[in-house]
Structures are given as structure tokens and as C-alpha cells.
């Protein structure tokens, strides 16, 4: 293996480690009670169908389609918000979380996506 390839791999590993540290720091600062998951090889995005071909100024490239997936306490997909836009999204997600919490608190199974 030539030195250029090894150098690029080392650089990539450092960059991924830095991202993981920043995500952990953010989770601590925000007192998050859930785990942030990184996806450097976009395998999770592919599994959820959000690693898609995009286009900007006529140039095509692969990237993330913005979406939100709410996964319940049992690890089941409870709700999907495909192709989200940030403006009203927070309110929709918070409302859905409150509804899911209410369903569970009343002994009902959460409604599925």
C-alpha cells in the first residue's frame, strides 16, 4: 500500500473520530436521554431509503434526503416524516411524541408509521 493511501485513511479515521467526539459533546451539553448514531458509511441511510441521488446546479451527487424516523422504546418504527422541511417540523415531531407518550401511558400500543 502506498503512503498516499495510508495517509488518506489516517486522515479519514481522525475526521471520523473528531465527529464522534463532537456528537458526544453535543449530547452531553444538551442532556440528551437518547443515543446519537453516526453513519459515516451511510449504511443506515441506505437501509432507511434516504441515501438518494440529488442534483444541484445540474450536478448530480449522492446525499441524504431529509427525513425523521421516530423509533419507540421497543425499537419499533413508530412514525416516519419523509422529505421534511425545517420550518414546521419541530412542532409536528413534538406533537407526535406527545401522542405516542399518551398512547403508551394509557396502555395503548403506539400507532404505527
Beta strands, then each sheet from edge to edge (+ up, - down):
strand 1: 51-56
strand 2: 59-64
strand 3: 68-71
strand 4: 77-81
sheet 1: 1+ 2-
sheet 2: 3+ 4-
end
